[in-house]
Amino acid sequence: MITPAFELSQDPDFLTIIINVPYAKVSEFDVYFEGKDFKFYAKPYFLRLTLPGRIVEDGREEASYNVDKGIFTVRLPKETPGQYFDGLDMLTALLAQKKSRSAKPLVEEIGMITDTGTSAELAEEEEEEEEEEFDWEIEQTPYHEIAESTLHLQCCYGFGNLKSGVFQRLQDELSDVIDVKDPDLTPADGRRQKRLETEAAKFDLDHYLADFFEDEVIQHVLKYKPWWVDACAKKVASQGRRHQEHVSQTTFVSWSEEEREQLRKFTNKSYLLDKRTRHQVYFSLIDILLAYCYEICITEGDKNVESSWNIRKLSATLCWLESFTSIPEVLVSFGRRVLCYPLYRHFRLVTRAFSDTVMILQLGKSAVLKCLLDIHKIFRENDPAYILNDLYITDYCIWIQKTKSKKLAALAESLQKAKLTKAHLGFELEELESAARLVQEEESELKAVSAVSKQQLRSSELETSDSEESSSTSSSETESSDSDEQESSTSEDGKINSLQGTLQEERTAPLIDCSGLGRDTDTLTLDVSNEKSKASLQSTSVSGKLIEELGKKMQTAIRLSEQTEGLATASYTVLQEKGANYAVEPQRLSEDPGGKENFLEVSPKENLLLFVGRTNEDED
């Protein structure tokens, strides 16, 4: 017989069962329901369900069949209208047979009990488990060394520590799946000790600091929001509405057909676990979910070939077959492994996975089951990680469907209250970060000083270059000025020589006597030597421009008159006086007995050169 695909839904008064039975012989079908039992038969399909609530046959039931789609739909009235049926999406649990509890099936399913017990004892134990207060603080017992003769009996692992001897048959795949060398011969305490030593040796300071200071990629992936973020927000928004607390556990978690098919393939079984083991199962569940949340975050939901490695490497439960005894142990183990193994090693990724796991647990077992199914698929498609499905994930997918929602809520609350800091991880991260910051600040200061030195050197070079250019320009201007002065001096010398020639011509002309008698006189010599002229000019001004101006203003009108016969010669000296901007008074040369005076008349115009008569003795 074939178990058909099916799904269940509900409203306040009815339970709806949709069964997919293509190519069924609908002319011969049978439907039976009473209390919590539901049975459907249409050759070759057979379906038997144990419902979470009671239904009743009162004439309001309905059934229909869609021939084109091959879908059979049944609407059954609830015995108590308005009652909420929890766990309708836990398909594997619904397939369980309704039988009286006995010890023998439990022994056959999980192999925990060697002696059979009465069904009354088991029922009493189950009732006590459901009603007891869920306390996460379990008793701590001191470690006692185990004798080597009984060591092999204690080396258990897997879900609820129910497996042993598995890796004796899988030596070839051992190193590709877990890090424990001899899991069947290494007890739990020995595995933990070796794990801590391996993590301490694996921690890479340079890798951690590189991700700590250069965290652009990490900041980007932290912005990703997986599906449970929106689902949790919707649940919180609907808390105030009537019945929405129950509906939120199913409504906000959607299922794909592949997930439904996988749930139908699981074989339903029951697990008999003592209190200590149940706590270990819950703690290992947290560890597995933390690793899964980290993987979803860094890949932004787009899983790849490394996803299987990341999940099993970050979970000490999967990689070291670890059994935890408290929530802080789980968080410390996960935090250490995040900083030792994956590509991105940052403490904020630890806290992000921590908060995501809390949200998943708050959404209830539907969200937890959906995550476990995704992990199951990842391991199923990876060889040889599928071994971890047989050891842990398949049993978790079956067990979680029967878990009470209040226990998951209590677990989420305890996890949310837990605190994890960098100091708890044991790698002295805060000290390392402080030292790295100091080194970074020193390097920044050195770079700043180096930049300032380079800038000052560049400025001094520019100033030196400007000074050299200025010096060169000044030298050129000085040379040009000297050249202009030499040219001006030469020009003035030429003018003075020309003036001297003119005076010589005039002195050779015949002198006219005041009484009208003309006589030849000795030659009048104008003794103006080049040396005296230059000295006179230099005493007046050094500037060539002033000399040019003096040359332009030289306008001489010299009239010589001499009435004394004894005067043989008259010499004239050129005198230059600075700032002469005034009219020159006539200079008296001599007086004759008659009271007459002889003058050298000078033009009333402003002249800088005055001609004064002197005797031959002055020349000598």
Stockholm file with secondary structure:
# STOCKHOLM 1.0

chainA/1-620         MITPAFELSQDPDFLTIIINVPYAKVSEFDVYFEGKDFKFYAKPYFLRLTLPGRIVEDGREEASYNVDKGIFTVRLPKETPGQYFDGLDMLTALLAQKKSRSAKPLVEEIGMITDTGTSAELAEEEEEEEEEEFDWEIEQTPYHEIAESTLHLQCCYGFGNLKSGVFQRLQDELSDVIDVKDPDLTPADGRRQKRLETEAAKFDLDHYLADFFEDEVIQHVLKYKPWWVDACAKKVASQGRRHQEHVSQTTFVSWSEEEREQLRKFTNKSYLLDKRTRHQVYFSLIDILLAYCYEICITEGDKNVESSWNIRKLSATLCWLESFTSIPEVLVSFGRRVLCYPLYRHFRLVTRAFSDTVMILQLGKSAVLKCLLDIHKIFRENDPAYILNDLYITDYCIWIQKTKSKKLAALAESLQKAKLTKAHLGFELEELESAARLVQEEESELKAVSAVSKQQLRSSELETSDSEESSSTSSSETESSDSDEQESSTSEDGKINSLQGTLQEERTAPLIDCSGLGRDTDTLTLDVSNEKSKASLQSTSVSGKLIEELGKKMQTAIRLSEQTEGLATASYTVLQEKGANYAVEPQRLSEDPGGKENFLEVSPKENLLLFVGRTNEDED
#=GR chainA/1-620 SS CBCCEEEEEECSSEEEEEEECTTCCTTSEEEEEEEEEEEEEETTEEEEEEEEEEECCSSCCEEEEETTTTEEEEEEEBSSTTCCCTTTTCHHHHTCCCCCCCHHHHHHHHCCCSSCCCHHHHHHHHHHHHHSCCCCCCCCCCCCCCCGGGHHHHCCBSGGGCBCSSTTSCHHHHHHHCSCSCTTTSCHHHHHHHHHHHHHHHCCHHHHHHHHHCCHHHHHHTTCCCHHHHHHHHHHHTTTSTTHHHHHHHHTSCCCHHHHHHHHHSCCCCCCCCHHHHHHHHHHHHHHHHHHHHHHHHHTTCCCTTHHHHHHHHCHHHHHCCCCSSHHHHHHHHHHHHTTSSSCCCHHHHHHHHHHHHHHHHHCHHHHHHHHHHHHHHHHTSTTTHHHIIIIIHHHHHHGGGSCHHHHHHHHHHHHHCCCCGGGGTSCHHHHHHHHHHHHHHHHHHHHHHHHHHHHHHHHHHHHHHHHHHHHHHHHHHHHHHHHHHHHHHHHHHHHHHHHHHHHHHHHSCEECTTSCEECCCCCCCCCCHHHHHHHHHHHCCCHHHHHHHHHHCCCCCCCCCCCTTCCCCEEEEEECTTCCSCCCCEEEEECTTSCEEEECCCSSCCSEEEEEECHHHHC
#=GC SS_cons         CBCCEEEEEECSSEEEEEEECTTCCTTSEEEEEEEEEEEEEETTEEEEEEEEEEECCSSCCEEEEETTTTEEEEEEEBSSTTCCCTTTTCHHHHTCCCCCCCHHHHHHHHCCCSSCCCHHHHHHHHHHHHHSCCCCCCCCCCCCCCCGGGHHHHCCBSGGGCBCSSTTSCHHHHHHHCSCSCTTTSCHHHHHHHHHHHHHHHCCHHHHHHHHHCCHHHHHHTTCCCHHHHHHHHHHHTTTSTTHHHHHHHHTSCCCHHHHHHHHHSCCCCCCCCHHHHHHHHHHHHHHHHHHHHHHHHHTTCCCTTHHHHHHHHCHHHHHCCCCSSHHHHHHHHHHHHTTSSSCCCHHHHHHHHHHHHHHHHHCHHHHHHHHHHHHHHHHTSTTTHHHIIIIIHHHHHHGGGSCHHHHHHHHHHHHHCCCCGGGGTSCHHHHHHHHHHHHHHHHHHHHHHHHHHHHHHHHHHHHHHHHHHHHHHHHHHHHHHHHHHHHHHHHHHHHHHHHHHHHHHHHSCEECTTSCEECCCCCCCCCCHHHHHHHHHHHCCCHHHHHHHHHHCCCCCCCCCCCTTCCCCEEEEEECTTCCSCCCCEEEEECTTSCEEEECCCSSCCSEEEEEECHHHHC
//
